Amino acid sequence: MQPSTHSDRNRIQNTSAHVESTHQKNEVYSLELNKLIGQMQLNEQTAHKPQSSRIPGGIPSALEGLPSGAHKPRMHAHAQMRPHANRAAPAPQLHSQAPLQAPSHSQSHPRSTVFVAPQAPEYNQTVRVSLSLLPQECPIGRTLVLGLYRVGQLTNERPFFVKQLFLEQKRQLMHSLIIISITCRAPRCAGNFEFRVVEQFDSKQDANRQRNAREVVREDGKSYSDTTFATSNMMHVKMEDSDFKKSLLSTETKLQQSVNDGDSQLLLGTFTLFQRLLDRVDHPKLQKHDILSVVLGQFMSLILWDQSKLEECFESTDSIPRPMEAFHSAMWNILQCVERNPMLQSFLSPTVTHNTAALTSRYCPVTGLFFTDIASRMKYWKAKLDLPLIDFQQHRIENIVVSPLITSRVSDWIERQASFLIPDREEFWKTRGSICDIINTYVVQKLGMDAKLYVFGSSANDFGMNESDLDLCLLMPNYELMTHAEKRQVLTQVVTLMKDCDLFQDIDTRRLGARVPIVMFKVSVFDIECDLCMENALAHRNTALLRAYANADPRVRKLAYIIKHFVKRRRMNCAAERTLSSYGYLLMLIHFLQQQEPPILPNMQTLPESWDGNPRCGCKRSTRRCPWRSPHCDLTERLDEMNLPSVRSYKSSTDRSKGSYVDLIPVETYFYNPFAKNADTSARIRLLEAFGSRNGATVGELFTRFLFYFGLQFDSSRMVVSIRMGRTLLKTEKYSQDSPYWRFHSRLSIEDPFETSYDVAHVLKETRHFYIRQQFTRAYVKLAEAAIQTDLSEDFDDLMGRIVEQVDTFPFQMKQNAQLDDLRGEAVGRLI
């Protein structure tokens, strides 16, 4: 297709005029908006049927009724979702120019598998690995290898070892599966491992091969694609007692050597190795060794050194600009290992057990440092963070939030700011509707394959701003069984169509290889960033859930827009800088409002369709009366005994592995939906508003409490931000449910409400985590200082202006610690 600027411009004008005339009909506007957004919701007519009685064929599709991006939305006629399906495909031809065909798959299609036995071997014990490979995944010329990896490793780099699979003779048999059996030995170290079938090639000979696939080049010239063709069951190698004692002695030696030499990197690496050793204390055959208490005591003694002595012994380096902060952070991780492991606690002497509890009480979650007392902590806050000195024992949060400055002046300020930040819905959708029409005309219709365009994210969840990105999704028949490579292939075709038309600009394909392949672009004359992906069914359900919460109480949207404004100006909301997404902050706000007493938002994932607007019990977060996990308690997560409706969506295994086969994993996405098809939306909204009205807190009070909660109160080392739990979700419980994809660390963790094994805050590094906490603390302390003054020493608008003051560059402390995030891995590598 040749570009035709004049005709394309005219079509834009015609399209915009058509959309504008539509939106000028005020009486029709709300109906059109419901067509575009409201149809996203599922047909939940089966609401009164218990979950246990539902069969796969009767489960409504989680994408049924999604809003089309076209001006006149049409329902997407896709196949009924299946409870489970898998497939295998040959190596993708990413640059093929042949016309694409919508993939057709069979539910009973086999896939490649790997099984290892025994599943819990001893060190260096012989294990047998049985492989069943699809012939189409083993074409002539492809070199497949079997590699051993730690469970949870996100790439195929650095396998423990690889064994080449010799398949020539097996291919000649022309069987439906290629069966191979290999014997090897378990590693000589403890941990959870898995075997993966991956592709290997010589990087020197194939330098131009697979340009769109990530490759890891080893020193021996071999490289491995990130495509995983099959993954084995988990193999758990338990630590032997002799190795445990030997590792303790080695740790003590390295600790003494690092102190004697003043080697900061060696000491930080020793901290990390000791933490990994403690994480593997889970074998009942391990014995108590006095050396464990000795080594732990030496680490704690080092942390108790004063700052001058520590800085005198360990000088700052380019990689460790602030040794004290690096060592304190590592010590906190070790204390968390001890706290969550009863077996490890039983190995410690009474004196060391007492000292660990005492040191834990001195930890400051805002800075990540240990202080001898409150006075020294506040002194550090004043010197390093420029925070005023406030006696938190005397001026408690309960007194601060009821002051006239908070309840009246801050509330009025939020109301004024929200009126500017919240966009006009009609104008908001007129612009985005025009963009969708252009994409449909010049891309989707030319793409064919019965593709449909849908809107999700901030443009459809009632939390969008005028400058928000437009998140778009392409859906087509059997989209749920498309592999990662096939999605990339379709999006590559989309890019070709966009480049043939001058209406599209700033086309960015750098994220085609991401967990969810995305093409980023802009439509000329509209200064709005657009992100286009394939499928992503769970994102649509998340959009619908957030929209339900946005309309549950008038205070929710006002607080959300103020928080989004605050975090953007304070540089806490930039994916390129490894801070939290807007989605993460919205989940934090919903969680916070659910935790209030009485709660402002209910847990919509546990409300029945027949909910009458009243709490199911009298339990509060602080005082629980119902039995643990009672199905009749508001603090209990979704249970089978609740007989709630079931709305199944599916995620594919290729979200993580990017492999060539797809396993569909069912995900429960039911929630109480005021915008569901055939639901009385007005009645449900009234019930939700009545529920929230039991708490009469002003937006000023809630905003101040939010800052305090996530700045000073929330224990990110032990707790997870969750909106599907009425009760507190501990990290120990979360790890037991979703290991190995959910890892222990002291940073903020945010559970996705549907894809519960996904940590929305996984992008955070330690420096960013503490920066976010410090920004919330800074804002709260400045408000608290103003609230306790009889006469405000500065103009109120100036105060609020300083609180949301624009941050153009990260503070000096952040820049100095930028290299700490990746240092521990380098230090451990040096030791090994």
Secondary structure as the mmCIF struct_conf table of DSSP 4:
data_model
#
loop_
_struct_conf.conf_type_id
_struct_conf.id
_struct_conf.beg_label_comp_id
_struct_conf.beg_label_asym_id
_struct_conf.beg_label_seq_id
_struct_conf.end_label_comp_id
_struct_conf.end_label_asym_id
_struct_conf.end_label_seq_id
HELX_RH_AL_P HELX_RH_AL_P1 THR A 5 HIS A 23
TURN_TY1_P TURN_TY1_P1 GLN A 24 GLN A 24
HELX_RH_AL_P HELX_RH_AL_P2 ASN A 26 LEU A 36
TURN_TY1_P TURN_TY1_P2 ILE A 37 ILE A 37
HELX_RH_3T_P HELX_RH_3T_P1 GLY A 38 MET A 40
BEND BEND1 GLN A 41 GLN A 41
TURN_TY1_P TURN_TY1_P3 GLN A 45 HIS A 48
BEND BEND2 LYS A 49 LYS A 49
HELX_RH_3T_P HELX_RH_3T_P2 GLN A 51 SER A 53
HELX_RH_3T_P HELX_RH_3T_P3 PRO A 56 GLY A 58
BEND BEND3 ILE A 59 ILE A 59
HELX_LH_PP_P HELX_LH_PP_P1 PRO A 60 PRO A 60
STRN STRN1 SER A 61 SER A 61
TURN_TY1_P TURN_TY1_P4 ALA A 62 GLY A 65
HELX_LH_PP_P HELX_LH_PP_P2 LEU A 66 PRO A 67
STRN STRN2 SER A 68 SER A 68
BEND BEND4 GLY A 69 LYS A 72
HELX_LH_PP_P HELX_LH_PP_P3 HIS A 78 ARG A 82
BEND BEND5 PRO A 83 PRO A 83
STRN STRN3 ASN A 86 ALA A 88
HELX_LH_PP_P HELX_LH_PP_P4 PRO A 90 PRO A 92
TURN_TY1_P TURN_TY1_P5 LEU A 94 HIS A 95
BEND BEND6 ALA A 98 ALA A 98
HELX_LH_PP_P HELX_LH_PP_P5 PRO A 99 LEU A 100
TURN_TY1_P TURN_TY1_P6 GLN A 107 SER A 108
STRN STRN4 THR A 113 ALA A 117
BEND BEND7 PRO A 118 ALA A 120
HELX_LH_PP_P HELX_LH_PP_P6 PRO A 121 GLU A 122
TURN_TY1_P TURN_TY1_P7 TYR A 123 ASN A 124
STRN STRN5 THR A 126 LEU A 133
HELX_RH_3T_P HELX_RH_3T_P4 PRO A 135 GLU A 137
BEND BEND8 CYS A 138 CYS A 138
TURN_TY1_P TURN_TY1_P8 ILE A 140 GLY A 141
STRN STRN6 LEU A 144 ARG A 150
TURN_TY1_P TURN_TY1_P9 VAL A 151 GLY A 152
BEND BEND9 LEU A 154 ASN A 156
BEND BEND10 ARG A 158 ARG A 158
BEND BEND11 PHE A 160 PHE A 160
STRN STRN7 VAL A 162 GLN A 164
HELX_RH_AL_P HELX_RH_AL_P3 GLU A 168 GLN A 172
TURN_TY1_P TURN_TY1_P10 LEU A 173 LEU A 173
BEND BEND12 SER A 176 LEU A 177
STRN STRN8 ILE A 178 ARG A 185
BEND BEND13 ARG A 188 CYS A 189
STRN STRN9 GLY A 191 ASP A 202
TURN_TY1_P TURN_TY1_P11 SER A 203 GLN A 205
TURN_TY1_P TURN_TY1_P12 ALA A 207 ASN A 212
BEND BEND14 ALA A 213 ALA A 213
STRN STRN10 GLU A 215 VAL A 217
TURN_TY1_P TURN_TY1_P13 GLU A 219 ASP A 220
BEND BEND15 GLY A 221 GLY A 221
STRN STRN11 LYS A 222 THR A 231
HELX_LH_PP_P HELX_LH_PP_P7 SER A 232 MET A 234
STRN STRN12 MET A 235 VAL A 237
HELX_LH_PP_P HELX_LH_PP_P8 LYS A 238 GLU A 240
HELX_RH_AL_P HELX_RH_AL_P4 ASP A 241 ASP A 261
TURN_TY1_P TURN_TY1_P14 GLY A 262 GLY A 262
HELX_RH_AL_P HELX_RH_AL_P5 SER A 264 ASP A 279
TURN_TY1_P TURN_TY1_P15 ARG A 280 ARG A 280
TURN_TY1_P TURN_TY1_P16 PRO A 284 LYS A 285
HELX_RH_AL_P HELX_RH_AL_P6 ASP A 290 ILE A 303
TURN_TY1_P TURN_TY1_P17 LEU A 304 LEU A 304
BEND BEND16 TRP A 305 TRP A 305
HELX_RH_AL_P HELX_RH_AL_P7 GLN A 307 CYS A 313
BEND BEND17 PHE A 314 PHE A 314
BEND BEND18 ASP A 318 SER A 319
BEND BEND19 PRO A 321 PRO A 321
HELX_RH_AL_P HELX_RH_AL_P8 PRO A 323 GLU A 339
TURN_TY1_P TURN_TY1_P18 ARG A 340 ARG A 340
HELX_RH_AL_P HELX_RH_AL_P9 PRO A 342 SER A 346
TURN_TY1_P TURN_TY1_P19 PHE A 347 PHE A 347
BEND BEND20 LEU A 348 LEU A 348
HELX_RH_AL_P HELX_RH_AL_P10 PRO A 350 THR A 360
TURN_TY1_P TURN_TY1_P20 SER A 361 ARG A 362
STRN STRN13 TYR A 363 CYS A 364
TURN_TY1_P TURN_TY1_P21 PRO A 365 GLY A 368
STRN STRN14 LEU A 369 PHE A 370
BEND BEND21 THR A 372 ASP A 373
HELX_RH_AL_P HELX_RH_AL_P11 ILE A 374 LEU A 385
HELX_LH_PP_P HELX_LH_PP_P9 LEU A 387 LEU A 389
TURN_TY1_P TURN_TY1_P22 PHE A 392 GLN A 394
BEND BEND22 HIS A 395 HIS A 395
HELX_RH_AL_P HELX_RH_AL_P12 ILE A 397 ILE A 400
TURN_TY1_P TURN_TY1_P23 VAL A 401 VAL A 402
BEND BEND23 SER A 403 SER A 403
HELX_RH_AL_P HELX_RH_AL_P13 PRO A 404 PRO A 404
HELX_RH_PI_P HELX_RH_PI_P1 LEU A 405 VAL A 410
HELX_RH_AL_P HELX_RH_AL_P14 SER A 411 LEU A 421
BEND BEND24 ILE A 422 ILE A 422
HELX_LH_PP_P HELX_LH_PP_P10 PRO A 423 ASP A 424
HELX_RH_AL_P HELX_RH_AL_P15 ARG A 425 ILE A 439
HELX_RH_PI_P HELX_RH_PI_P2 ASN A 440 VAL A 444
HELX_RH_AL_P HELX_RH_AL_P16 GLN A 445 LEU A 447
TURN_TY1_P TURN_TY1_P24 MET A 449 ASP A 450
STRN STRN15 LYS A 452 PHE A 456
HELX_RH_3T_P HELX_RH_3T_P5 GLY A 457 SER A 459
TURN_TY1_P TURN_TY1_P25 ALA A 460 ALA A 460
BEND BEND25 ASN A 461 ASP A 462
TURN_TY1_P TURN_TY1_P26 ASN A 466 GLU A 467
STRN STRN16 LEU A 470 LEU A 475
TURN_TY1_P TURN_TY1_P27 PRO A 477 ASN A 478
HELX_RH_3T_P HELX_RH_3T_P6 TYR A 479 LEU A 481
HELX_RH_AL_P HELX_RH_AL_P17 HIS A 484 LYS A 499
TURN_TY1_P TURN_TY1_P28 ASP A 500 ASP A 500
BEND BEND26 CYS A 501 CYS A 501
TURN_TY1_P TURN_TY1_P29 ASP A 502 LEU A 503
STRN STRN17 PHE A 504 ASP A 508
TURN_TY1_P TURN_TY1_P30 ARG A 510 GLY A 513
BEND BEND27 ALA A 514 VAL A 516
STRN STRN18 ILE A 518 VAL A 523
TURN_TY1_P TURN_TY1_P31 SER A 524 VAL A 525
STRN STRN19 CYS A 530 MET A 534
HELX_RH_AL_P HELX_RH_AL_P18 ALA A 537 ALA A 550
TURN_TY1_P TURN_TY1_P32 ASN A 551 ALA A 552
HELX_RH_AL_P HELX_RH_AL_P19 PRO A 554 ARG A 569
TURN_TY1_P TURN_TY1_P33 ARG A 570 ARG A 571
HELX_RH_3T_P HELX_RH_3T_P7 ALA A 575 GLU A 577
TURN_TY1_P TURN_TY1_P34 ARG A 578 ARG A 578
HELX_RH_AL_P HELX_RH_AL_P20 SER A 582 GLN A 595
BEND BEND28 GLN A 596 PRO A 598
BEND BEND29 ILE A 600 LEU A 601
HELX_RH_3T_P HELX_RH_3T_P8 MET A 604 THR A 606
TURN_TY1_P TURN_TY1_P35 GLU A 609 SER A 610
BEND BEND30 GLY A 613 ASN A 614
BEND BEND31 ARG A 616 CYS A 617
BEND BEND32 ARG A 621 THR A 623
BEND BEND33 CYS A 626 CYS A 626
HELX_LH_PP_P HELX_LH_PP_P11 PRO A 627 PRO A 627
TURN_TY1_P TURN_TY1_P36 TRP A 628 ARG A 629
TURN_TY1_P TURN_TY1_P37 PRO A 631 HIS A 632
TURN_TY1_P TURN_TY1_P38 ASP A 634 LEU A 635
BEND BEND34 THR A 636 THR A 636
HELX_RH_3T_P HELX_RH_3T_P9 ASP A 640 MET A 642
STRN STRN20 ARG A 648 SER A 652
TURN_TY1_P TURN_TY1_P39 SER A 653 SER A 653
HELX_RH_AL_P HELX_RH_AL_P21 THR A 654 SER A 657
BEND BEND35 SER A 660 SER A 660
STRN STRN21 TYR A 661 GLU A 668
TURN_TY1_P TURN_TY1_P40 PRO A 674 PHE A 675
BEND BEND36 ALA A 676 ALA A 676
TURN_TY1_P TURN_TY1_P41 LYS A 677 ASN A 678
HELX_RH_AL_P HELX_RH_AL_P22 THR A 681 GLY A 692
TURN_TY1_P TURN_TY1_P42 SER A 693 ARG A 694
BEND BEND37 ASN A 695 ASN A 695
HELX_RH_AL_P HELX_RH_AL_P23 VAL A 699 PHE A 708
HELX_RH_PI_P HELX_RH_PI_P3 TYR A 709 GLN A 713
TURN_TY1_P TURN_TY1_P43 SER A 716 ARG A 718
STRN STRN22 MET A 719 VAL A 720
STRN STRN23 VAL A 721 VAL A 721
BEND BEND38 ILE A 723 ARG A 724
BEND BEND39 GLY A 726 ARG A 727
STRN STRN24 LEU A 729 LEU A 730
HELX_RH_AL_P HELX_RH_AL_P24 LYS A 731 ASP A 738
TURN_TY1_P TURN_TY1_P44 SER A 739 TYR A 741
BEND BEND40 TRP A 742 TRP A 742
BEND BEND41 SER A 746 ARG A 747
STRN STRN25 ILE A 750 GLU A 751
BEND BEND42 PRO A 753 GLU A 755
TURN_TY1_P TURN_TY1_P45 THR A 756 SER A 757
STRN STRN26 ASP A 759 ASP A 759
TURN_TY1_P TURN_TY1_P46 VAL A 760 VAL A 763
HELX_RH_AL_P HELX_RH_AL_P25 GLU A 766 ALA A 787
TURN_TY1_P TURN_TY1_P47 ILE A 788 ILE A 788
BEND BEND43 THR A 790 ASP A 791
BEND BEND44 SER A 793 GLU A 794
HELX_RH_AL_P HELX_RH_AL_P26 PHE A 796 ILE A 803
TURN_TY1_P TURN_TY1_P48 VAL A 804 VAL A 804
BEND BEND45 THR A 809 THR A 809
HELX_RH_AL_P HELX_RH_AL_P27 PHE A 812 GLN A 816
TURN_TY1_P TURN_TY1_P49 ASN A 817 GLN A 819
HELX_RH_AL_P HELX_RH_AL_P28 LEU A 820 LEU A 831
#
